[in-house]
């Protein structure tokens, strides 16, 4: 009876944390709305890059594969948030393609092709050559961690800009704070029923967000908030994932 009660309590806690993680992840996925409002208003992508959205789509596809019965099993929180994320990112990419110049549009289509090709190869090789669930979880989990860490590593360029300019205008506080909260929630989710492929990237992501917030505190007073800004230069794209992340 005690074992049954403990199991129910653990599963209930994990479910609750998973739903909270989904909510915080959605907040992160919706954070670029201001950027795309600017793109639509200017009818041009200018210097904006599609890389964060393409990377998020690739990561989410891998996490969906990870959560399916062929690999980990029915993991509803990971499955649902990444499915929602792909829908949101697809809208971003569509808007980007509408307003991009020919070179930008060609680059996006090329990388979308690479994403589809890589995904097909990964699924085919895993299902065809890896015949046990334990090994599939390990292989797909490792690939998911690599792509998740790639997204969490994106703010490193923003942090270098903050240090160089002694200005935090390039690092929105709300995004850094929500990134930290989101990473901590998903780390907790992975710890309740230990999943290293969820814990590792989100634990590192939380550490990177702490560094961002520390820099924000260090350089807040040296920031010239009245300085004229070029909108296209100051829109910051932070990674949306998460994680699982997504």
Backbone as CSV, one residue per row, in Angstrom:
resi,resn,N_x,N_y,N_z,CA_x,CA_y,CA_z,C_x,C_y,C_z
1,UNK,0.837,-1.201,0.000,0.000,0.000,0.000,0.875,1.256,0.000
2,UNK,1.930,1.242,0.797,2.841,2.394,0.865,3.510,2.632,-0.483
3,UNK,3.941,1.522,-1.136,4.602,1.640,-2.441,3.637,2.225,-3.463
4,UNK,2.373,1.761,-3.437,1.370,2.267,-4.366,1.124,3.747,-4.129
5,UNK,1.020,4.149,-2.861,0.800,5.556,-2.524,1.967,6.418,-2.993
6,UNK,3.199,5.916,-2.794,4.392,6.657,-3.214,4.413,6.837,-4.720
7,UNK,4.055,5.774,-5.444,4.054,5.834,-6.901,3.023,6.833,-7.405
8,UNK,1.810,6.779,-6.822,0.761,7.707,-7.231,1.183,9.148,-6.953
9,UNK,1.799,9.368,-5.790,2.234,10.708,-5.425,3.305,11.211,-6.390
10,UNK,4.244,10.352,-6.745,5.309,10.736,-7.664,4.750,11.042,-9.052
11,UNK,3.855,10.201,-9.536,3.275,10.409,-10.852,2.433,11.683,-10.878
12,UNK,1.703,11.932,-9.782,0.884,13.144,-9.706,1.765,14.390,-9.711
13,UNK,2.846,14.345,-8.907,3.764,15.484,-8.842,4.409,15.743,-10.198
14,UNK,4.814,14.683,-10.874,5.456,14.825,-12.189,4.477,15.403,-13.202
15,UNK,3.223,14.974,-13.123,2.214,15.496,-14.043,2.003,16.994,-13.829
16,UNK,1.909,17.408,-12.563,1.702,18.822,-12.247,2.879,19.662,-12.738
17,UNK,4.107,19.187,-12.453,5.296,19.917,-12.895,5.349,19.972,-14.419
18,UNK,4.930,18.896,-15.068,4.907,18.876,-16.526,3.957,19.916,-17.098
19,UNK,2.789,20.065,-16.495,1.831,21.074,-16.962,2.358,22.492,-16.733
20,UNK,3.017,22.702,-15.584,3.630,24.010,-15.324,4.729,24.279,-16.350
21,UNK,5.519,23.242,-16.651,6.569,23.375,-17.656,6.012,23.720,-19.018
22,UNK,4.889,23.122,-19.372,4.249,23.452,-20.644,3.844,24.923,-20.698
23,UNK,3.307,25.423,-19.576,2.865,26.819,-19.530,4.049,27.775,-19.681
24,UNK,5.142,27.498,-18.972,6.309,28.387,-19.063,6.966,28.298,-20.442
25,UNK,6.929,27.105,-21.034,7.500,26.942,-22.369,6.711,27.731,-23.404
26,UNK,5.393,27.714,-23.278,4.558,28.471,-24.209,4.877,29.959,-24.116
27,UNK,5.108,30.442,-22.897,5.482,31.853,-22.729,6.767,32.164,-23.493
28,UNK,7.725,31.254,-23.447,8.976,31.454,-24.168,8.761,31.391,-25.677
29,UNK,7.946,30.449,-26.126,7.709,30.314,-27.560,6.990,31.537,-28.130
30,UNK,6.198,32.199,-27.294,5.469,33.379,-27.754,6.291,34.660,-27.636
31,UNK,7.465,34.581,-27.013,8.266,35.779,-26.770,8.713,36.515,-28.045
32,UNK,8.906,35.849,-29.198,9.307,36.600,-30.397,8.171,37.350,-31.087
33,UNK,6.981,37.408,-30.492,5.861,38.093,-31.143,6.202,39.541,-31.463
34,UNK,6.937,40.203,-30.577,7.332,41.587,-30.832,8.213,41.703,-32.060
35,UNK,9.116,40.759,-32.227,9.998,40.755,-33.391,9.193,40.628,-34.683
36,UNK,8.236,39.703,-34.700,7.468,39.492,-35.927,6.454,40.598,-36.163
37,UNK,6.037,41.266,-35.101,5.212,42.459,-35.281,6.005,43.538,-36.001
38,UNK,7.287,43.656,-35.648,8.173,44.606,-36.321,8.379,44.229,-37.779
39,UNK,8.583,42.941,-38.049,8.777,42.473,-39.427,7.549,42.777,-40.272
40,UNK,6.372,42.487,-39.739,5.126,42.740,-40.478,4.924,44.236,-40.689
41,UNK,5.204,45.024,-39.657,5.025,46.472,-39.756,5.962,47.071,-40.793
42,UNK,7.208,46.593,-40.829,8.190,47.103,-41.795,8.138,46.394,-43.142
43,UNK,7.375,45.286,-43.194,7.276,44.470,-44.415,8.656,44.038,-44.902
44,UNK,9.527,43.746,-43.946,10.883,43.317,-44.276,11.494,42.614,-43.071
45,UNK,12.283,41.569,-43.339,12.983,40.882,-42.251,14.279,41.592,-41.878
46,UNK,14.724,42.535,-42.727,15.963,43.266,-42.496,17.094,42.312,-42.111
47,UNK,17.686,42.509,-40.935,18.817,41.670,-40.518,18.404,40.545,-39.572
48,UNK,17.124,40.366,-39.383,16.676,39.284,-38.520,17.059,37.938,-39.117
49,UNK,17.398,37.001,-38.253,17.784,35.660,-38.678,16.677,34.661,-38.358
50,UNK,16.538,33.662,-39.215,15.550,32.610,-38.983,16.142,31.441,-38.205
51,UNK,17.438,31.491,-37.919,18.139,30.373,-37.287,17.476,29.889,-35.995
52,UNK,17.078,30.788,-35.055,16.493,30.292,-33.799,15.230,29.470,-34.021
53,UNK,14.426,29.861,-35.001,13.157,29.170,-35.250,13.387,27.830,-35.935
54,UNK,14.359,27.814,-36.840,14.702,26.557,-37.497,15.287,25.564,-36.484
55,UNK,16.163,26.061,-35.603,16.768,25.196,-34.585,15.707,24.664,-33.625
56,UNK,14.732,25.496,-33.299,13.665,25.067,-32.397,12.813,23.982,-33.038
57,UNK,12.494,24.157,-34.319,11.709,23.141,-35.027,12.433,21.801,-35.025
58,UNK,13.736,21.817,-35.345,14.495,20.573,-35.369,14.520,19.918,-33.991
59,UNK,14.770,20.710,-32.956,14.823,20.171,-31.603,13.479,19.586,-31.192
60,UNK,12.400,20.293,-31.494,11.064,19.828,-31.104,10.691,18.532,-31.815
61,UNK,11.065,18.412,-33.080,10.785,17.180,-33.824,11.477,15.996,-33.145
62,UNK,12.726,16.198,-32.727,13.471,15.120,-32.080,12.845,14.763,-30.732
63,UNK,12.408,15.786,-29.974,11.789,15.503,-28.679,10.458,14.777,-28.852
64,UNK,9.715,15.087,-29.915,8.470,14.368,-30.178,8.766,12.896,-30.459
65,UNK,9.783,12.657,-31.274,10.188,11.274,-31.562,10.611,10.568,-30.279
66,UNK,11.319,11.299,-29.424,11.778,10.749,-28.137,10.603,10.330,-27.263
67,UNK,9.509,11.103,-27.296,8.366,10.849,-26.409,7.385,9.819,-26.959
68,UNK,7.554,9.401,-28.211,6.632,8.446,-28.819,6.852,7.035,-28.280
69,UNK,5.842,6.153,-28.431,5.960,4.768,-27.930,7.130,4.003,-28.521
70,UNK,7.606,4.387,-29.708,8.719,3.684,-30.333,10.025,3.883,-29.562
71,UNK,10.084,4.939,-28.746,11.315,5.233,-28.007,11.026,5.208,-26.504
72,UNK,10.701,6.347,-25.927,10.500,6.423,-24.479,9.162,5.845,-24.043
73,UNK,8.129,6.186,-24.777,6.783,5.794,-24.380,5.879,7.003,-24.373
74,UNK,4.677,6.842,-23.870,3.691,7.922,-23.895,4.033,8.969,-22.828
75,UNK,4.766,9.988,-23.200,5.087,11.090,-22.297,4.308,12.307,-22.775
76,UNK,3.138,12.514,-22.208,2.212,13.537,-22.707,2.764,14.957,-22.607
77,UNK,3.351,15.380,-21.453,3.849,16.766,-21.380,4.889,17.096,-22.447
78,UNK,5.866,16.195,-22.649,6.892,16.449,-23.659,6.289,16.446,-25.049
79,UNK,5.374,15.513,-25.290,4.752,15.380,-26.607,3.906,16.600,-26.950
80,UNK,3.086,17.056,-26.001,2.168,18.154,-26.287,2.889,19.490,-26.475
81,UNK,3.841,19.809,-25.596,4.483,21.109,-25.689,5.306,21.241,-26.958
82,UNK,5.944,20.171,-27.375,6.749,20.243,-28.583,5.897,20.268,-29.843
83,UNK,4.737,19.636,-29.792,3.801,19.725,-30.918,3.279,21.149,-31.060
84,UNK,2.912,21.752,-29.930,2.457,23.147,-29.943,3.576,24.060,-30.447
85,UNK,4.791,23.794,-29.989,5.932,24.624,-30.377,6.163,24.584,-31.881
86,UNK,6.058,23.413,-32.479,6.261,23.311,-33.927,5.223,24.145,-34.665
87,UNK,3.971,24.129,-34.178,2.927,24.950,-34.797,3.253,26.437,-34.727
88,UNK,3.708,26.887,-33.548,4.058,28.303,-33.377,5.252,28.676,-34.241
89,UNK,6.285,27.838,-34.235,7.482,28.133,-35.023,7.184,28.093,-36.514
90,UNK,6.264,27.230,-36.928,5.885,27.164,-38.346,5.244,28.478,-38.794
91,UNK,4.455,29.085,-37.894,3.858,30.391,-38.201,4.952,31.442,-38.353
92,UNK,5.932,31.428,-37.444,7.051,32.369,-37.532,7.802,32.205,-38.852
93,UNK,8.096,30.959,-39.210,8.844,30.706,-40.447,8.046,31.159,-41.665
94,UNK,6.734,30.937,-41.643,5.884,31.368,-42.763,5.925,32.874,-42.929
95,UNK,5.790,33.596,-41.821,5.862,35.064,-41.871,7.232,35.495,-42.376
96,UNK,8.263,34.826,-41.881,9.628,35.163,-42.302,9.787,34.984,-43.805
97,UNK,9.282,33.882,-44.331,9.409,33.610,-45.771,8.653,34.647,-46.604
98,UNK,7.537,35.126,-46.093,6.737,36.116,-46.831,7.508,37.420,-46.997
99,UNK,8.215,37.851,-45.971,8.871,39.156,-45.986,10.385,39.095,-46.205
100,UNK,10.933,37.894,-46.364,12.378,37.759,-46.561,12.784,38.135,-47.980
101,UNK,14.040,38.543,-48.152,14.549,38.777,-49.508,14.868,37.416,-50.134
102,UNK,15.091,37.363,-51.442,15.302,36.068,-52.117,16.418,35.219,-51.508
103,UNK,17.531,35.847,-51.105,18.637,35.082,-50.535,18.248,34.481,-49.197
104,UNK,17.590,35.269,-48.350,17.153,34.772,-47.054,16.145,33.635,-47.226
105,UNK,15.214,33.834,-48.186,14.190,32.814,-48.416,14.823,31.499,-48.872
106,UNK,15.806,31.588,-49.757,16.484,30.386,-50.249,17.214,29.672,-49.119
107,UNK,17.862,30.432,-48.231,18.576,29.837,-47.094,17.618,29.097,-46.157
108,UNK,16.463,29.707,-45.891,15.481,29.077,-45.006,14.957,27.783,-45.620
109,UNK,14.621,27.812,-46.882,14.113,26.617,-47.556,15.176,25.517,-47.590
110,UNK,16.425,25.923,-47.773,17.528,24.948,-47.775,17.647,24.255,-46.423
111,UNK,17.598,25.032,-45.360,17.732,24.443,-44.031,16.497,23.655,-43.626
112,UNK,15.325,24.052,-44.111,14.140,23.233,-43.868,14.295,21.870,-44.531
113,UNK,14.890,21.873,-45.727,15.176,20.615,-46.402,16.149,19.749,-45.616
114,UNK,17.180,20.391,-45.042,18.138,19.656,-44.218,17.475,19.060,-42.979
115,UNK,16.581,19.825,-42.380,15.870,19.346,-41.190,15.055,18.107,-41.518
116,UNK,14.320,18.166,-42.616,13.501,17.024,-43.011,14.367,15.814,-43.346
117,UNK,15.485,16.052,-44.028,16.382,14.954,-44.388,17.005,14.322,-43.150
118,UNK,17.496,15.158,-42.232,18.116,14.644,-41.002,17.098,13.866,-40.175
119,UNK,15.877,14.390,-40.083,14.837,13.723,-39.305,14.507,12.357,-39.894
120,UNK,14.367,12.308,-41.214,14.045,11.039,-41.879,15.161,10.015,-41.652
121,UNK,16.412,10.469,-41.749,17.544,9.566,-41.528,17.587,9.070,-40.094
122,UNK,17.372,9.979,-39.137,17.399,9.601,-37.726,16.319,8.570,-37.417
123,UNK,15.097,8.844,-37.843,13.990,7.926,-37.578,14.238,6.580,-38.246
124,UNK,14.665,6.619,-39.509,14.913,5.382,-40.238,16.011,4.542,-39.612
125,UNK,17.119,5.182,-39.239,18.239,4.448,-38.655,17.905,3.891,-37.271
126,UNK,17.216,4.704,-36.457,16.873,4.253,-35.102,15.891,3.081,-35.148
127,UNK,14.836,3.215,-35.944,13.842,2.143,-36.013,14.363,0.909,-36.737
128,UNK,15.280,1.134,-37.685,15.785,0.012,-38.460,16.951,-0.714,-37.831
129,UNK,17.793,0.001,-37.091,19.023,-0.598,-36.581,19.064,-0.759,-35.068
130,UNK,18.279,0.033,-34.360,18.286,-0.040,-32.883,16.994,-0.740,-32.460
131,UNK,17.121,-1.933,-31.921,15.938,-2.780,-31.744,15.401,-2.858,-30.321
132,UNK,16.057,-2.237,-29.357,15.530,-2.248,-27.992,15.194,-0.828,-27.562
133,UNK,14.182,-0.699,-26.715,13.767,0.626,-26.253,14.857,1.313,-25.445
134,UNK,15.585,0.539,-24.663,16.642,1.122,-23.842,17.685,1.818,-24.713
135,UNK,18.091,1.149,-25.773,19.083,1.734,-26.673,18.499,2.901,-27.463
136,UNK,17.241,2.783,-27.842,16.605,3.882,-28.579,16.517,5.141,-27.723
137,UNK,16.158,4.960,-26.455,16.090,6.100,-25.534,17.458,6.765,-25.442
138,UNK,18.496,5.972,-25.354,19.855,6.514,-25.231,20.259,7.273,-26.492
139,UNK,20.054,6.662,-27.662,20.478,7.276,-28.926,19.703,8.561,-29.197
140,UNK,18.381,8.474,-29.160,17.556,9.657,-29.451,17.731,10.712,-28.363
141,UNK,17.866,10.280,-27.118,18.075,11.221,-26.020,19.356,12.011,-26.178
142,UNK,20.425,11.343,-26.589,21.699,12.034,-26.791,21.594,13.066,-27.910
143,UNK,20.913,12.701,-29.002,20.728,13.650,-30.116,19.896,14.839,-29.642
144,UNK,18.844,14.578,-28.867,17.990,15.654,-28.362,18.769,16.594,-27.450
145,UNK,19.639,16.040,-26.623,20.453,16.863,-25.719,21.370,17.785,-26.514
146,UNK,21.989,17.258,-27.566,22.899,18.066,-28.392,22.170,19.266,-28.985
147,UNK,20.989,19.041,-29.555,20.249,20.142,-30.166,19.706,21.108,-29.114
148,UNK,19.327,20.581,-27.947,18.833,21.445,-26.879,19.946,22.341,-26.345
149,UNK,21.125,21.774,-26.182,22.272,22.563,-25.718,22.654,23.616,-26.751
150,UNK,22.490,23.279,-28.037,22.769,24.259,-29.081,21.883,25.485,-28.953
151,UNK,20.610,25.268,-28.633,19.697,26.396,-28.463,20.009,27.179,-27.200
152,UNK,20.311,26.473,-26.115,20.648,27.175,-24.881,21.962,27.943,-25.015
153,UNK,22.828,27.502,-25.916,24.104,28.183,-26.102,24.001,29.450,-26.913
154,UNK,22.865,29.663,-27.595,22.699,30.850,-28.439,22.875,32.171,-27.689
155,UNK,22.391,32.317,-26.442,22.555,33.596,-25.737,24.001,33.977,-25.445
156,UNK,24.936,33.058,-25.645,26.335,33.396,-25.385,26.773,34.583,-26.232
157,UNK,26.261,34.704,-27.458,26.605,35.847,-28.308,26.025,37.137,-27.737
158,UNK,24.835,37.041,-27.127,24.217,38.215,-26.510,25.038,38.657,-25.305
159,UNK,25.499,37.683,-24.518,26.278,38.024,-23.331,27.598,38.705,-23.697
160,UNK,28.217,38.280,-24.786,29.457,38.922,-25.219,29.195,40.362,-25.646
161,UNK,28.029,40.596,-26.249,27.645,41.953,-26.654,27.417,42.835,-25.431
162,UNK,26.787,42.282,-24.406,26.546,43.032,-23.167,27.865,43.456,-22.535
163,UNK,28.807,42.534,-22.461,30.109,42.844,-21.861,30.852,43.889,-22.678
164,UNK,30.786,43.776,-24.010,31.516,44.696,-24.874,30.926,46.103,-24.831
165,UNK,29.604,46.213,-24.819,28.949,47.520,-24.875,28.596,48.059,-23.491
166,UNK,28.723,47.189,-22.444,28.303,47.559,-21.082,26.855,48.034,-21.076
167,UNK,26.029,47.361,-21.879,24.620,47.718,-22.009,23.778,46.452,-22.004
168,UNK,22.672,46.467,-21.263,21.779,45.311,-21.213,20.544,45.507,-22.086
169,UNK,20.595,46.510,-22.974,19.483,46.683,-23.901,19.357,45.499,-24.840
170,UNK,20.441,44.742,-24.986,20.440,43.571,-25.858,19.981,42.307,-25.124
171,UNK,19.634,42.437,-23.853,19.255,41.276,-23.054,17.989,41.591,-22.245
172,UNK,16.803,41.375,-22.842,15.551,41.655,-22.127,15.450,40.840,-20.845
173,UNK,15.182,41.536,-19.749,15.139,40.884,-18.449,14.063,39.801,-18.386
174,UNK,12.869,40.096,-18.931,11.753,39.154,-18.832,12.077,37.827,-19.514
175,UNK,12.781,37.883,-20.647,13.116,36.657,-21.359,14.151,35.835,-20.584
176,UNK,15.128,36.533,-20.003,16.138,35.824,-19.221,15.510,35.186,-17.979
177,UNK,14.611,35.925,-17.339,13.956,35.413,-16.138,13.064,34.223,-16.463
178,UNK,12.251,34.339,-17.520,11.378,33.243,-17.905,12.185,32.035,-18.379
179,UNK,13.328,32.312,-19.031,14.198,31.214,-19.450,14.704,30.427,-18.252
180,UNK,15.093,31.140,-17.190,15.566,30.488,-15.968,14.445,29.672,-15.331
181,UNK,13.281,30.286,-15.201,12.149,29.600,-14.580,11.761,28.348,-15.364
182,UNK,11.737,28.480,-16.678,11.377,27.358,-17.541,12.388,26.215,-17.402
183,UNK,13.677,26.558,-17.411,14.718,25.535,-17.293,14.650,24.830,-15.938
184,UNK,14.370,25.584,-14.873,14.275,24.979,-13.543,13.078,24.037,-13.442
185,UNK,11.959,24.441,-14.040,10.759,23.592,-13.995,11.016,22.265,-14.699
186,UNK,11.634,22.333,-15.897,11.876,21.093,-16.630,12.989,20.260,-15.999
187,UNK,13.917,20.900,-15.308,14.921,20.144,-14.558,14.244,19.365,-13.435
188,UNK,13.321,20.013,-12.743,12.567,19.340,-11.681,11.748,18.186,-12.255
189,UNK,11.166,18.417,-13.406,10.376,17.368,-14.056,11.244,16.138,-14.336
190,UNK,12.458,16.381,-14.825,13.352,15.277,-15.135,13.915,14.589,-13.901
191,UNK,13.930,15.293,-12.766,14.475,14.715,-11.535,13.457,13.864,-10.784
192,UNK,12.174,14.191,-10.908,11.149,13.451,-10.161,11.187,11.975,-10.520
193,UNK,11.216,11.688,-11.802,11.448,10.321,-12.269,12.650,10.434,-13.193
194,UNK,13.827,10.208,-12.663,15.075,10.669,-13.260,15.197,10.350,-14.746
195,UNK,15.355,11.426,-15.522,15.582,11.317,-16.960,16.758,12.233,-17.285
196,UNK,17.951,11.683,-17.460,19.142,12.515,-17.676,19.064,13.350,-18.938
197,UNK,18.291,12.892,-19.924,18.206,13.616,-21.188,17.316,14.858,-21.074
198,UNK,16.556,14.940,-20.012,15.790,16.152,-19.701,16.559,17.011,-18.699
199,UNK,17.177,16.365,-17.717,17.871,17.087,-16.649,19.114,17.815,-17.160
200,UNK,19.947,17.138,-17.959,21.237,17.708,-18.372,21.088,19.016,-19.153
201,UNK,20.329,19.061,-20.266,20.257,20.315,-21.017,19.563,21.433,-20.260
202,UNK,18.543,21.091,-19.477,17.834,22.131,-18.734,18.628,22.614,-17.530
203,UNK,19.399,21.723,-16.922,20.275,22.147,-15.836,21.331,23.120,-16.328
204,UNK,21.942,22.807,-17.471,22.927,23.709,-18.068,22.252,25.002,-18.518
205,UNK,21.031,24.875,-19.074,20.293,26.072,-19.492,20.002,27.007,-18.332
206,UNK,19.645,26.428,-17.172,19.401,27.254,-15.983,20.666,27.992,-15.566
207,UNK,21.794,27.300,-15.638,23.080,27.913,-15.295,23.384,29.092,-16.227
208,UNK,23.140,28.924,-17.527,23.385,30.003,-18.485,22.458,31.188,-18.231
209,UNK,21.207,30.906,-17.853,20.271,31.995,-17.553,20.685,32.761,-16.303
210,UNK,21.237,32.051,-15.319,21.746,32.725,-14.119,22.872,33.677,-14.500
211,UNK,23.749,33.246,-15.401,24.839,34.113,-15.870,24.270,35.354,-16.553
212,UNK,23.237,35.166,-17.387,22.611,36.306,-18.065,22.046,37.301,-17.055
213,UNK,21.327,36.800,-16.054,20.720,37.681,-15.059,21.779,38.365,-14.199
214,UNK,22.884,37.675,-13.948,23.989,38.280,-13.217,24.587,39.433,-14.006
215,UNK,24.787,39.216,-15.303,25.294,40.285,-16.165,24.313,41.453,-16.211
216,UNK,23.024,41.121,-16.230,22.005,42.174,-16.246,22.150,43.070,-15.021
217,UNK,22.334,42.429,-13.867,22.511,43.203,-12.647,23.797,44.013,-12.651
218,UNK,24.868,43.456,-13.232,26.165,44.142,-13.252,26.165,45.369,-14.161
219,UNK,25.496,45.277,-15.297,25.586,46.336,-16.305,24.318,47.182,-16.431
220,UNK,23.342,46.953,-15.548,22.101,47.730,-15.623,22.366,49.228,-15.460
221,UNK,23.223,49.578,-14.501,23.467,50.998,-14.210,24.308,51.679,-15.279
222,UNK,25.082,50.921,-16.032,25.925,51.527,-17.073,25.210,51.605,-18.419
223,UNK,23.945,51.167,-18.453,23.186,51.179,-19.703,22.605,52.559,-19.967
224,UNK,22.826,53.065,-21.187,22.241,54.339,-21.592,20.891,54.058,-22.247
225,UNK,19.836,54.157,-21.455,18.505,53.792,-21.949,17.953,54.814,-22.932
226,UNK,18.534,56.013,-22.981,18.035,57.063,-23.876,18.736,57.083,-25.226
227,UNK,19.749,56.219,-25.374,20.494,56.189,-26.621,19.612,55.699,-27.757
228,UNK,19.732,56.345,-28.929,18.943,55.940,-30.088,19.347,54.541,-30.516
229,UNK,18.346,53.718,-30.858,18.612,52.349,-31.241,18.104,52.053,-32.634
230,UNK,18.788,51.155,-33.299,18.323,50.606,-34.563,17.532,49.354,-34.228
231,UNK,16.216,49.367,-34.546,15.348,48.274,-34.143,15.875,46.937,-34.624
232,UNK,16.371,46.881,-35.862,16.814,45.613,-36.417,18.038,45.073,-35.710
233,UNK,18.787,45.942,-35.057,20.007,45.495,-34.384,19.744,45.049,-32.959
234,UNK,18.639,45.554,-32.371,18.454,45.336,-30.943,17.415,44.283,-30.596
235,UNK,16.783,43.698,-31.604,15.876,42.622,-31.297,16.685,41.386,-30.980
236,UNK,16.472,40.819,-29.817,17.274,39.686,-29.367,16.452,38.410,-29.468
237,UNK,17.039,37.392,-30.032,16.368,36.112,-30.131,17.001,35.154,-29.127
238,UNK,16.243,34.778,-28.114,16.716,33.784,-27.158,16.125,32.436,-27.533
239,UNK,16.771,31.370,-27.184,16.287,30.060,-27.582,14.966,29.708,-26.925
240,UNK,14.011,29.111,-27.651,12.698,28.758,-27.161,12.633,27.339,-26.715
241,UNK,12.942,26.628,-26.151,12.872,25.329,-25.757,12.742,24.830,-24.503
242,UNK,13.393,24.636,-25.117,13.464,24.036,-24.179,13.448,22.771,-23.764
243,UNK,12.926,23.138,-23.631,13.031,21.804,-23.169,11.942,21.471,-22.231
244,UNK,11.618,20.363,-22.328,12.056,19.674,-23.511,11.455,20.423,-24.672
245,UNK,12.061,21.246,-23.925,12.038,22.210,-24.657,11.673,21.916,-25.504
246,UNK,11.815,21.708,-25.025,11.754,22.119,-25.764,11.840,22.175,-25.594
